[in-house]
């Protein structure tokens, strides 16, 4: 039993490593925008195909609060619109050294957000309230950059695509 478990762990680790691509300054440099947000078991939104998933508990809560189950579609449509608008504003610029800038307000008003350590696959984001840096694991798959943010014990995946 232990040998089987160890073999499964080894294969999972190997496949995960193979699936990830190396993050390099050359591949990273340029403008990126957020295209997908995935909060497992709660919500998933992708601007690529304008798809939204909400958990049954969220849908039940909407129906319970409104008292009208027909509002479900309208609420999901409103949520899609809000998510699309929010994600379209999330535009970042990475230089070839891994520095990250928020350029949602235009390149002239870019704001330094932190840096990406390409060797460790960690994004160090500046927390202005505490004047510290938070570590956020990142990986690169199929040309997309994924930030894995731990929020209330859940890993929220934010997928970014390089703008052409």
C-alpha positions as CSV (number, residue, x, y, z in Angstrom):
1,X,0.0,0.0,0.0
2,X,2.8,2.4,0.9
3,X,4.7,1.7,-2.3
4,X,1.6,2.3,-4.4
5,X,1.0,5.6,-2.6
6,X,4.6,6.7,-3.1
7,X,4.5,5.8,-6.7
8,X,1.3,7.9,-7.2
9,X,2.9,10.8,-5.5
10,X,6.1,10.5,-7.6
11,X,4.1,10.3,-10.9
12,X,1.9,13.3,-9.9
13,X,5.0,15.3,-9.1
14,X,6.7,14.3,-12.3
15,X,3.7,15.1,-14.5
16,X,3.2,18.5,-12.8
17,X,6.8,19.4,-13.4
18,X,6.7,18.3,-17.0
19,X,3.5,20.3,-17.6
20,X,5.1,23.5,-16.3
21,X,7.2,25.7,-18.5
22,X,10.2,27.7,-17.4
23,X,9.6,31.3,-16.7
24,X,12.2,33.5,-18.4
25,X,12.6,37.3,-18.7
26,X,12.2,37.1,-22.5
27,X,8.9,35.2,-22.3
28,X,7.6,37.3,-19.5
29,X,8.4,40.8,-20.7
30,X,5.4,42.7,-22.0
31,X,1.8,43.5,-21.1
32,X,-0.4,40.8,-19.5
33,X,-4.1,40.8,-18.6
34,X,-6.1,38.7,-16.3
35,X,-8.4,36.3,-18.2
36,X,-9.6,33.8,-15.7
37,X,-10.3,33.7,-12.0
38,X,-11.0,30.3,-10.3
39,X,-12.1,30.0,-6.7
40,X,-12.6,26.2,-6.3
41,X,-16.0,25.3,-5.1
42,X,-17.2,28.9,-5.1
43,X,-16.8,30.6,-8.5
44,X,-15.1,30.4,-11.8
45,X,-15.1,33.1,-14.5
46,X,-13.3,33.1,-17.8
47,X,-13.3,36.2,-20.1
48,X,-12.1,34.0,-22.9
49,X,-15.5,32.4,-23.5
50,X,-17.5,34.6,-21.0
51,X,-18.3,31.6,-18.9
52,X,-19.3,31.8,-15.2
53,X,-19.8,29.0,-12.7
54,X,-21.3,29.7,-9.3
55,X,-21.6,27.1,-6.6
56,X,-25.0,25.7,-5.7
57,X,-24.8,27.4,-2.3
58,X,-24.3,30.8,-3.9
59,X,-27.2,30.2,-6.3
60,X,-29.4,29.0,-3.4
61,X,-28.4,32.1,-1.4
62,X,-29.4,34.4,-4.3
63,X,-32.7,32.5,-4.7
64,X,-33.3,32.6,-0.9
65,X,-32.6,36.3,-0.5
66,X,-34.7,37.3,-3.5
67,X,-37.5,34.8,-3.0
68,X,-37.7,34.4,-6.8
69,X,-35.8,31.6,-8.5
70,X,-36.3,33.4,-11.9
71,X,-33.7,36.0,-10.7
72,X,-31.0,33.4,-10.9
73,X,-30.3,33.9,-14.6
74,X,-30.5,37.7,-14.3
75,X,-28.1,37.6,-11.3
76,X,-25.6,35.4,-13.2
77,X,-25.8,37.7,-16.2
78,X,-25.1,40.7,-13.9
79,X,-22.2,38.8,-12.3
80,X,-20.7,38.0,-15.7
81,X,-20.8,41.6,-16.7
82,X,-19.2,42.7,-13.4
83,X,-16.4,40.1,-13.7
84,X,-15.8,41.0,-17.3
85,X,-15.5,44.7,-16.5
86,X,-13.2,44.0,-13.5
87,X,-10.9,41.6,-15.3
88,X,-10.5,43.9,-18.3
89,X,-9.0,46.5,-16.0
90,X,-6.4,44.2,-14.6
91,X,-3.4,44.9,-16.9
92,X,0.2,44.4,-15.9
93,X,3.5,45.0,-17.4
94,X,6.5,42.8,-16.7
95,X,10.0,43.9,-17.6
96,X,12.7,41.4,-18.6
97,X,14.1,41.5,-15.0
98,X,10.8,40.4,-13.5
99,X,9.6,43.7,-12.1
100,X,5.8,44.0,-12.2
101,X,3.8,47.2,-12.8
102,X,0.1,47.9,-12.7
103,X,-0.7,49.8,-15.9
104,X,-4.5,49.8,-15.7
105,X,-4.4,53.6,-15.5
106,X,-2.1,53.9,-18.5
107,X,1.7,53.4,-18.9
108,X,2.4,56.9,-17.8
109,X,0.8,56.2,-14.4
110,X,2.3,52.8,-13.9
111,X,2.6,51.6,-10.3
112,X,5.3,49.2,-9.2
113,X,3.6,46.2,-7.6
114,X,6.5,44.0,-6.9
115,X,8.8,41.5,-8.6
116,X,8.9,38.0,-9.9
117,X,11.7,35.7,-8.9
118,X,12.0,33.5,-12.0
119,X,14.3,30.9,-10.3
120,X,11.9,30.3,-7.4
121,X,8.7,30.9,-9.3
122,X,7.5,33.3,-6.7
123,X,5.8,36.7,-7.2
124,X,6.7,39.1,-4.3
125,X,3.9,41.7,-4.1
126,X,4.2,44.8,-2.1
127,X,1.7,45.1,0.8
128,X,1.4,48.9,1.3
129,X,-0.5,48.6,4.6
130,X,2.2,46.6,6.3
131,X,5.2,47.7,4.2
132,X,6.1,44.0,3.6
133,X,6.2,41.6,0.7
134,X,3.8,38.7,0.2
135,X,5.0,35.6,-1.6
136,X,2.6,34.3,-4.3
137,X,3.5,31.1,-6.2
138,X,3.4,31.3,-9.9
139,X,3.7,28.9,-12.8
140,X,3.7,29.1,-16.6
141,X,1.6,26.7,-18.6
142,X,0.6,26.8,-22.3
143,X,1.7,30.4,-22.5
144,X,-0.4,31.5,-19.6
145,X,0.9,32.8,-16.3
146,X,-1.0,31.5,-13.2
147,X,-0.8,33.2,-9.8
148,X,-1.9,30.9,-6.9
149,X,-3.1,33.1,-4.1
150,X,-4.0,31.6,-0.7
151,X,-7.2,33.1,0.6
152,X,-9.0,31.8,3.7
153,X,-7.4,28.4,3.2
154,X,-8.4,28.2,-0.5
155,X,-6.0,28.5,-3.4
156,X,-7.4,31.1,-5.8
157,X,-6.0,30.7,-9.3
158,X,-5.7,33.8,-11.4
159,X,-4.7,33.2,-15.0
160,X,-3.0,35.9,-17.1
161,X,-2.4,36.0,-20.9
162,X,0.2,38.0,-22.7
163,X,-1.3,40.8,-24.8
164,X,-0.1,41.1,-28.4
